[in-house]
């Protein structure tokens, strides 16, 4: 998968046919001696804590960006909880009230950022 000078091409092709294989799962060029290890470490099926099955190589990205059980912070109280619980929690948490330091009125937590514009 790289450009090879024409004078070296035949030697290069012989070397590749002897020593390199194409992974049947990801089509990467892998040394034949490392193929078993590559498949076992990258393409073995694992189960995430959310019970979704995937290749090991995809697990880290899944856990960081799409797992429903990935940890996230509430925008109102900074408590850490699972992503699939965030919406319900923020509806409850943002509905709490706190007194405004300027006008003394009780303001919904979800409106505290906008309140200073209308605080009178």
Secondary structure, 3 states (H helix, E strand, C coil): CCCCCHHHHHHHHHHHHHHEEECCCCCCEEEHHHHHHHHHHHCCEEECCCCCEEEHHHHHHHHHHCCCCCEEECCCCCCEEEHHHHHHHHHHHCCCEEECCCCCCEEEHHHHHHHHHHCC
